[in-house]
Amino acid sequence: MGSQAIALLGGRGMLGRDVAAACEGRGHKVRIYDLPEFDITNEDHLRQAVEATDLVINCAAYTDVDKAESHAELAQRVNGAAVGRLGQLACQNGKWVLHFSTDFVFDGRLGRPYVEADRPNPINEYGKSKLAGEVLLRDSGCSHCLVRLEWTYGRHGRNFITKLVEQARTGQGLRVVEDQVGSPTATTEAAKAITDLLEQRAEGLFHFASAGYVRRYDRAAFVWDRLGLETELKPCRTSDYPARAARPLNSRFDCRRIAPLLSEPIAPWQQPLEHFLREL
């Protein structure tokens, strides 16, 4: 496939900026659509973006998990209804869409890594809104690829890792949950996978995460060790940690479905994280 004109919705966010760089690095022409001049809940804005491009990548999302508990209607408009309308417009115009979802569509109670065929059962409003987007996109009838990501971090936004480091540098002790397990996934790694999928116009649902699994506390300990942080780090249980939104304890993904479509093997979570920490 040659150079493509890509409409990148939410292209100024943490994931979007790395997706833009990866696509441009392979010769594609990327046009960014983001706030304040672009609102994914505005149908006219969506129509203009869809009609002006070869394909659409949607990184736009309401991502504040805890605030979604009290702003459920807004989360549903952005993560649900707007995605459904995007799918309808793409179907009408014959455009392919790549959209992102999350491990939070699952309840985290499964005793093994999740595969794409496992039944979603979100336990917070954010997860419910993301699942609504998945269903509405699928039902729109457009040609699409849906990629679930988990535990993402990157250079262009605040995330779990940068928040930990910021707090550690205040000198105050930190508690990190030890009963949530998943795969820390760099947005740079996700972006490379996305360019592989778009160049094949892959269709269907895929899970993507870095290889291997780790508990949140052990990931924090890894960061502490690599950065030489001396702030006290203590493990705790999810039930001990006050949060408005419930979190799944098991966020492990089985990525065997996406692996054959990628141009290189999925890297272990430690490698991209070490590179990220060196750049901090």
KEBA-946835 format. One record per residue (C-alpha): residue number from 1; residue in three letters; x, y, z. Coordinates in nm, 3 decimals. Example, Ala and Ser with C-alpha at 12.3 -4.5 7.8 and 13.67 -1.06 7.14 Angstrom:
! residues 2
@num 1&residu ALA&px 1.230&py -0.450&pz 0.780 .
@num 2&residu SER&px 1.367&py -0.106&pz 0.714 .
//
This chain:
! residues 280
@num 1&residu MET&px 0.000&py 0.000&pz 0.000 .
@num 2&residu GLY&px 0.131&py 0.344&pz -0.093 .
@num 3&residu SER&px 0.106&py 0.671&pz 0.091 .
@num 4&residu GLN&px -0.234&py 0.725&pz 0.253 .
@num 5&residu ALA&px -0.411&py 1.042&pz 0.365 .
@num 6&residu ILE&px -0.502&py 0.981&pz 0.730 .
@num 7&residu ALA&px -0.747&py 1.174&pz 0.945 .
@num 8&residu LEU&px -0.614&py 1.132&pz 1.300 .
@num 9&residu LEU&px -0.882&py 1.222&pz 1.552 .
@num 10&residu GLY&px -0.743&py 1.316&pz 1.893 .
@num 11&residu GLY&px -0.400&py 1.347&pz 1.739 .
@num 12&residu ARG&px -0.253&py 1.579&pz 2.005 .
@num 13&residu GLY&px -0.291&py 1.334&pz 2.292 .
@num 14&residu MET&px -0.039&py 1.091&pz 2.435 .
@num 15&residu LEU&px -0.125&py 0.809&pz 2.196 .
@num 16&residu GLY&px -0.218&py 1.031&pz 1.902 .
@num 17&residu ARG&px 0.117&py 1.208&pz 1.882 .
@num 18&residu ASP&px 0.309&py 0.880&pz 1.867 .
@num 19&residu VAL&px 0.066&py 0.737&pz 1.611 .
@num 20&residu ALA&px 0.112&py 1.049&pz 1.397 .
@num 21&residu ALA&px 0.491&py 1.019&pz 1.414 .
@num 22&residu ALA&px 0.485&py 0.649&pz 1.325 .
@num 23&residu CYS&px 0.253&py 0.701&pz 1.028 .
@num 24&residu GLU&px 0.451&py 0.996&pz 0.897 .
@num 25&residu GLY&px 0.768&py 0.791&pz 0.938 .
@num 26&residu ARG&px 0.626&py 0.544&pz 0.684 .
@num 27&residu GLY&px 0.538&py 0.815&pz 0.436 .
@num 28&residu HIS&px 0.170&py 0.864&pz 0.511 .
@num 29&residu LYS&px 0.010&py 1.208&pz 0.515 .
@num 30&residu VAL&px -0.145&py 1.276&pz 0.853 .
@num 31&residu ARG&px -0.394&py 1.552&pz 0.929 .
@num 32&residu ILE&px -0.460&py 1.615&pz 1.298 .
@num 33&residu TYR&px -0.814&py 1.677&pz 1.423 .
@num 34&residu ASP&px -0.839&py 1.770&pz 1.789 .
@num 35&residu LEU&px -0.979&py 2.013&pz 2.041 .
@num 36&residu PRO&px -1.048&py 2.302&pz 2.041 .
@num 37&residu GLU&px -1.116&py 2.333&pz 1.667 .
@num 38&residu PHE&px -1.243&py 1.974&pz 1.630 .
@num 39&residu ASP&px -1.503&py 1.810&pz 1.854 .
@num 40&residu ILE&px -1.574&py 1.442&pz 1.793 .
@num 41&residu THR&px -1.927&py 1.487&pz 1.929 .
@num 42&residu ASN&px -2.001&py 1.744&pz 1.655 .
@num 43&residu GLU&px -2.147&py 1.563&pz 1.353 .
@num 44&residu ASP&px -2.042&py 1.832&pz 1.106 .
@num 45&residu HIS&px -1.683&py 1.811&pz 1.230 .
@num 46&residu LEU&px -1.689&py 1.434&pz 1.194 .
@num 47&residu ARG&px -1.834&py 1.447&pz 0.844 .
@num 48&residu GLN&px -1.570&py 1.691&pz 0.723 .
@num 49&residu ALA&px -1.290&py 1.475&pz 0.865 .
@num 50&residu VAL&px -1.425&py 1.153&pz 0.711 .
@num 51&residu GLU&px -1.489&py 1.302&pz 0.368 .
@num 52&residu ALA&px -1.146&py 1.466&pz 0.344 .
@num 53&residu THR&px -0.932&py 1.155&pz 0.388 .
@num 54&residu ASP&px -0.853&py 0.800&pz 0.279 .
@num 55&residu LEU&px -0.893&py 0.647&pz 0.624 .
@num 56&residu VAL&px -0.959&py 0.748&pz 0.986 .
@num 57&residu ILE&px -0.770&py 0.664&pz 1.304 .
@num 58&residu ASN&px -0.961&py 0.758&pz 1.617 .
@num 59&residu CYS&px -0.755&py 0.837&pz 1.927 .
@num 60&residu ALA&px -1.012&py 1.082&pz 2.063 .
@num 61&residu ALA&px -1.160&py 0.966&pz 2.393 .
@num 62&residu TYR&px -1.280&py 1.064&pz 2.736 .
@num 63&residu THR&px -1.010&py 0.896&pz 2.947 .
@num 64&residu ASP&px -1.051&py 1.016&pz 3.306 .
@num 65&residu VAL&px -1.162&py 0.689&pz 3.465 .
@num 66&residu ASP&px -1.259&py 0.831&pz 3.804 .
@num 67&residu LYS&px -1.434&py 1.143&pz 3.674 .
@num 68&residu ALA&px -1.637&py 0.926&pz 3.438 .
@num 69&residu GLU&px -1.823&py 0.797&pz 3.744 .
@num 70&residu SER&px -1.984&py 1.140&pz 3.787 .
@num 71&residu HIS&px -1.970&py 1.241&pz 3.419 .
@num 72&residu ALA&px -2.109&py 0.921&pz 3.269 .
@num 73&residu GLU&px -2.325&py 1.101&pz 3.015 .
@num 74&residu LEU&px -2.026&py 1.291&pz 2.876 .
@num 75&residu ALA&px -1.816&py 0.973&pz 2.864 .
@num 76&residu GLN&px -2.095&py 0.800&pz 2.673 .
@num 77&residu ARG&px -2.124&py 1.087&pz 2.424 .
@num 78&residu VAL&px -1.750&py 1.088&pz 2.349 .
@num 79&residu ASN&px -1.661&py 0.719&pz 2.379 .
@num 80&residu GLY&px -1.992&py 0.574&pz 2.268 .
@num 81&residu ALA&px -2.233&py 0.779&pz 2.055 .
@num 82&residu ALA&px -1.963&py 0.974&pz 1.868 .
@num 83&residu VAL&px -1.784&py 0.653&pz 1.773 .
@num 84&residu GLY&px -2.109&py 0.508&pz 1.643 .
@num 85&residu ARG&px -2.170&py 0.817&pz 1.431 .
@num 86&residu LEU&px -1.813&py 0.801&pz 1.303 .
@num 87&residu GLY&px -1.880&py 0.444&pz 1.193 .
@num 88&residu GLN&px -2.202&py 0.543&pz 1.014 .
@num 89&residu LEU&px -2.029&py 0.825&pz 0.825 .
@num 90&residu ALA&px -1.738&py 0.599&pz 0.735 .
@num 91&residu CYS&px -1.981&py 0.338&pz 0.605 .
@num 92&residu GLN&px -2.162&py 0.596&pz 0.392 .
@num 93&residu ASN&px -1.832&py 0.718&pz 0.245 .
@num 94&residu GLY&px -1.661&py 0.381&pz 0.207 .
@num 95&residu LYS&px -1.381&py 0.466&pz 0.453 .
@num 96&residu TRP&px -1.187&py 0.232&pz 0.683 .
@num 97&residu VAL&px -1.166&py 0.320&pz 1.053 .
@num 98&residu LEU&px -0.916&py 0.215&pz 1.317 .
@num 99&residu HIS&px -1.045&py 0.271&pz 1.671 .
@num 100&residu PHE&px -0.902&py 0.207&pz 2.018 .
@num 101&residu SER&px -1.062&py 0.045&pz 2.319 .
@num 102&residu THR&px -0.939&py -0.078&pz 2.654 .
@num 103&residu ASP&px -0.891&py -0.364&pz 2.901 .
@num 104&residu PHE&px -1.153&py -0.189&pz 3.114 .
@num 105&residu VAL&px -1.428&py -0.350&pz 2.907 .
@num 106&residu PHE&px -1.357&py -0.661&pz 3.119 .
@num 107&residu ASP&px -1.430&py -0.717&pz 3.487 .
@num 108&residu GLY&px -1.086&py -0.866&pz 3.556 .
@num 109&residu ARG&px -1.217&py -1.181&pz 3.721 .
@num 110&residu LEU&px -1.094&py -1.429&pz 3.458 .
@num 111&residu GLY&px -0.815&py -1.661&pz 3.569 .
@num 112&residu ARG&px -0.619&py -1.635&pz 3.243 .
@num 113&residu PRO&px -0.525&py -1.367&pz 2.986 .
@num 114&residu TYR&px -0.821&py -1.231&pz 2.792 .
@num 115&residu VAL&px -0.872&py -1.324&pz 2.428 .
@num 116&residu GLU&px -1.084&py -1.125&pz 2.185 .
@num 117&residu ALA&px -1.374&py -1.372&pz 2.208 .
@num 118&residu ASP&px -1.414&py -1.333&pz 2.585 .
@num 119&residu ARG&px -1.736&py -1.167&pz 2.697 .
@num 120&residu PRO&px -1.693&py -0.805&pz 2.814 .
@num 121&residu ASN&px -1.837&py -0.704&pz 3.150 .
@num 122&residu PRO&px -1.718&py -0.354&pz 3.248 .
@num 123&residu ILE&px -1.728&py -0.258&pz 3.616 .
@num 124&residu ASN&px -1.702&py 0.121&pz 3.583 .
@num 125&residu GLU&px -1.858&py 0.397&pz 3.373 .
@num 126&residu TYR&px -1.546&py 0.449&pz 3.162 .
@num 127&residu GLY&px -1.541&py 0.081&pz 3.064 .
@num 128&residu LYS&px -1.913&py 0.090&pz 2.987 .
@num 129&residu SER&px -1.867&py 0.390&pz 2.758 .
@num 130&residu LYS&px -1.577&py 0.226&pz 2.573 .
@num 131&residu LEU&px -1.775&py -0.094&pz 2.527 .
@num 132&residu ALA&px -2.065&py 0.111&pz 2.390 .
@num 133&residu GLY&px -1.827&py 0.255&pz 2.130 .
@num 134&residu GLU&px -1.712&py -0.093&pz 2.030 .
@num 135&residu VAL&px -2.070&py -0.214&pz 1.981 .
@num 136&residu LEU&px -2.186&py 0.094&pz 1.792 .
@num 137&residu LEU&px -1.882&py 0.088&pz 1.562 .
@num 138&residu ARG&px -1.938&py -0.279&pz 1.484 .
@num 139&residu ASP&px -2.309&py -0.226&pz 1.424 .
@num 140&residu SER&px -2.246&py 0.071&pz 1.191 .
@num 141&residu GLY&px -2.140&py -0.167&pz 0.917 .
@num 142&residu CYS&px -1.822&py 0.022&pz 0.827 .
@num 143&residu SER&px -1.494&py -0.146&pz 0.744 .
@num 144&residu HIS&px -1.300&py -0.119&pz 1.067 .
@num 145&residu CYS&px -1.024&py -0.243&pz 1.294 .
@num 146&residu LEU&px -1.069&py -0.221&pz 1.670 .
@num 147&residu VAL&px -0.761&py -0.246&pz 1.894 .
@num 148&residu ARG&px -0.784&py -0.283&pz 2.270 .
@num 149&residu LEU&px -0.485&py -0.141&pz 2.459 .
@num 150&residu GLU&px -0.392&py -0.153&pz 2.827 .
@num 151&residu TRP&px -0.171&py 0.026&pz 3.080 .
@num 152&residu THR&px -0.043&py 0.275&pz 2.823 .
@num 153&residu TYR&px 0.225&py 0.534&pz 2.892 .
@num 154&residu GLY&px 0.414&py 0.778&pz 2.671 .
@num 155&residu ARG&px 0.623&py 1.092&pz 2.648 .
@num 156&residu HIS&px 0.342&py 1.327&pz 2.556 .
@num 157&residu GLY&px 0.108&py 1.305&pz 2.852 .
@num 158&residu ARG&px 0.067&py 1.225&pz 3.218 .
@num 159&residu ASN&px 0.019&py 0.859&pz 3.300 .
@num 160&residu PHE&px 0.057&py 0.614&pz 3.587 .
@num 161&residu ILE&px 0.436&py 0.606&pz 3.560 .
@num 162&residu THR&px 0.495&py 0.980&pz 3.535 .
@num 163&residu LYS&px 0.255&py 1.041&pz 3.823 .
@num 164&residu LEU&px 0.447&py 0.792&pz 4.037 .
@num 165&residu VAL&px 0.779&py 0.958&pz 3.958 .
@num 166&residu GLU&px 0.638&py 1.304&pz 4.029 .
@num 167&residu GLN&px 0.511&py 1.189&pz 4.367 .
@num 168&residu ALA&px 0.834&py 1.008&pz 4.449 .
@num 169&residu ARG&px 1.036&py 1.322&pz 4.392 .
@num 170&residu THR&px 0.835&py 1.501&pz 4.659 .
@num 171&residu GLY&px 0.999&py 1.267&pz 4.910 .
@num 172&residu GLN&px 0.668&py 1.132&pz 5.038 .
@num 173&residu GLY&px 0.616&py 0.758&pz 5.074 .
@num 174&residu LEU&px 0.393&py 0.587&pz 4.819 .
@num 175&residu ARG&px 0.154&py 0.294&pz 4.823 .
@num 176&residu VAL&px 0.097&py 0.098&pz 4.501 .
@num 177&residu VAL&px -0.153&py -0.183&pz 4.454 .
@num 178&residu GLU&px -0.007&py -0.531&pz 4.429 .
@num 179&residu ASP&px -0.319&py -0.724&pz 4.321 .
@num 180&residu GLN&px -0.367&py -0.568&pz 3.974 .
@num 181&residu VAL&px -0.174&py -0.739&pz 3.695 .
@num 182&residu GLY&px -0.126&py -0.645&pz 3.329 .
@num 183&residu SER&px 0.128&py -0.533&pz 3.070 .
@num 184&residu PRO&px 0.275&py -0.180&pz 3.070 .
@num 185&residu THR&px 0.247&py -0.074&pz 2.705 .
@num 186&residu ALA&px 0.440&py 0.216&pz 2.553 .
@num 187&residu THR&px 0.242&py 0.428&pz 2.309 .
@num 188&residu THR&px 0.543&py 0.413&pz 2.076 .
@num 189&residu GLU&px 0.506&py 0.034&pz 2.060 .
@num 190&residu ALA&px 0.132&py 0.059&pz 2.004 .
@num 191&residu ALA&px 0.191&py 0.313&pz 1.726 .
@num 192&residu LYS&px 0.425&py 0.077&pz 1.540 .
@num 193&residu ALA&px 0.163&py -0.196&pz 1.556 .
@num 194&residu ILE&px -0.104&py 0.043&pz 1.432 .
@num 195&residu THR&px 0.093&py 0.133&pz 1.120 .
@num 196&residu ASP&px 0.125&py -0.237&pz 1.039 .
@num 197&residu LEU&px -0.250&py -0.282&pz 1.070 .
@num 198&residu LEU&px -0.344&py 0.021&pz 0.862 .
@num 199&residu GLU&px -0.111&py -0.075&pz 0.580 .
@num 200&residu GLN&px -0.293&py -0.410&pz 0.560 .
@num 201&residu ARG&px -0.637&py -0.257&pz 0.619 .
@num 202&residu ALA&px -0.684&py -0.525&pz 0.884 .
@num 203&residu GLU&px -1.040&py -0.581&pz 1.001 .
@num 204&residu GLY&px -1.185&py -0.709&pz 1.325 .
@num 205&residu LEU&px -1.098&py -0.696&pz 1.694 .
@num 206&residu PHE&px -0.743&py -0.729&pz 1.829 .
@num 207&residu HIS&px -0.567&py -0.713&pz 2.165 .
@num 208&residu PHE&px -0.228&py -0.541&pz 2.183 .
@num 209&residu ALA&px 0.003&py -0.506&pz 2.481 .
@num 210&residu SER&px 0.371&py -0.551&pz 2.554 .
@num 211&residu ALA&px 0.485&py -0.908&pz 2.608 .
@num 212&residu GLY&px 0.482&py -1.046&pz 2.961 .
@num 213&residu TYR&px 0.286&py -0.949&pz 3.270 .
@num 214&residu VAL&px 0.362&py -0.765&pz 3.594 .
@num 215&residu ARG&px 0.181&py -0.644&pz 3.903 .
@num 216&residu ARG&px 0.145&py -0.269&pz 3.943 .
@num 217&residu TYR&px 0.360&py -0.270&pz 4.258 .
@num 218&residu ASP&px 0.637&py -0.468&pz 4.087 .
@num 219&residu ARG&px 0.628&py -0.229&pz 3.793 .
@num 220&residu ALA&px 0.673&py 0.059&pz 4.035 .
@num 221&residu ALA&px 0.963&py -0.126&pz 4.199 .
@num 222&residu PHE&px 1.119&py -0.167&pz 3.853 .
@num 223&residu VAL&px 1.093&py 0.210&pz 3.798 .
@num 224&residu TRP&px 1.237&py 0.280&pz 4.144 .
@num 225&residu ASP&px 1.534&py 0.052&pz 4.073 .
@num 226&residu ARG&px 1.612&py 0.198&pz 3.730 .
@num 227&residu LEU&px 1.584&py 0.560&pz 3.846 .
@num 228&residu GLY&px 1.757&py 0.503&pz 4.179 .
@num 229&residu LEU&px 1.465&py 0.650&pz 4.374 .
@num 230&residu GLU&px 1.489&py 0.629&pz 4.751 .
@num 231&residu THR&px 1.133&py 0.724&pz 4.843 .
@num 232&residu GLU&px 0.962&py 0.449&pz 5.044 .
@num 233&residu LEU&px 0.741&py 0.226&pz 4.832 .
@num 234&residu LYS&px 0.478&py 0.008&pz 4.998 .
@num 235&residu PRO&px 0.239&py -0.251&pz 4.852 .
@num 236&residu CYS&px -0.134&py -0.236&pz 4.921 .
@num 237&residu ARG&px -0.452&py -0.401&pz 4.802 .
@num 238&residu THR&px -0.697&py -0.243&pz 4.558 .
@num 239&residu SER&px -0.958&py -0.257&pz 4.834 .
@num 240&residu ASP&px -0.727&py -0.040&pz 5.050 .
@num 241&residu TYR&px -0.686&py 0.228&pz 4.785 .
@num 242&residu PRO&px -0.961&py 0.492&pz 4.767 .
@num 243&residu ALA&px -1.085&py 0.542&pz 4.410 .
@num 244&residu ARG&px -1.422&py 0.640&pz 4.271 .
@num 245&residu ALA&px -1.406&py 0.386&pz 3.989 .
@num 246&residu ALA&px -1.354&py 0.013&pz 4.034 .
@num 247&residu ARG&px -1.054&py -0.135&pz 3.849 .
@num 248&residu PRO&px -1.019&py -0.485&pz 3.702 .
@num 249&residu LEU&px -0.761&py -0.694&pz 3.888 .
@num 250&residu ASN&px -0.669&py -0.898&pz 3.580 .
@num 251&residu SER&px -0.584&py -0.691&pz 3.272 .
@num 252&residu ARG&px -0.372&py -0.952&pz 3.099 .
@num 253&residu PHE&px -0.417&py -0.976&pz 2.721 .
@num 254&residu ASP&px -0.351&py -1.272&pz 2.497 .
@num 255&residu CYS&px -0.201&py -1.111&pz 2.185 .
@num 256&residu ARG&px -0.162&py -1.417&pz 1.964 .
@num 257&residu ARG&px -0.426&py -1.296&pz 1.718 .
@num 258&residu ILE&px -0.248&py -0.972&pz 1.631 .
@num 259&residu ALA&px 0.108&py -1.108&pz 1.638 .
@num 260&residu PRO&px 0.114&py -1.254&pz 1.281 .
@num 261&residu LEU&px 0.010&py -0.916&pz 1.138 .
@num 262&residu LEU&px 0.302&py -0.727&pz 1.292 .
@num 263&residu SER&px 0.632&py -0.657&pz 1.119 .
@num 264&residu GLU&px 0.834&py -0.748&pz 1.429 .
@num 265&residu PRO&px 0.783&py -0.950&pz 1.749 .
@num 266&residu ILE&px 0.611&py -0.780&pz 2.041 .
@num 267&residu ALA&px 0.881&py -0.656&pz 2.279 .
@num 268&residu PRO&px 0.883&py -0.753&pz 2.650 .
@num 269&residu TRP&px 0.740&py -0.475&pz 2.866 .
@num 270&residu GLN&px 1.078&py -0.410&pz 3.031 .
@num 271&residu GLN&px 1.255&py -0.294&pz 2.712 .
@num 272&residu PRO&px 1.032&py 0.001&pz 2.610 .
@num 273&residu LEU&px 0.993&py 0.101&pz 2.975 .
@num 274&residu GLU&px 1.369&py 0.119&pz 3.027 .
@num 275&residu HIS&px 1.398&py 0.336&pz 2.715 .
@num 276&residu PHE&px 1.117&py 0.560&pz 2.840 .
@num 277&residu LEU&px 1.281&py 0.601&pz 3.181 .
@num 278&residu ARG&px 1.613&py 0.695&pz 3.025 .
@num 279&residu GLU&px 1.436&py 0.983&pz 2.847 .
@num 280&residu LEU&px 1.267&py 1.117&pz 3.161 .
//
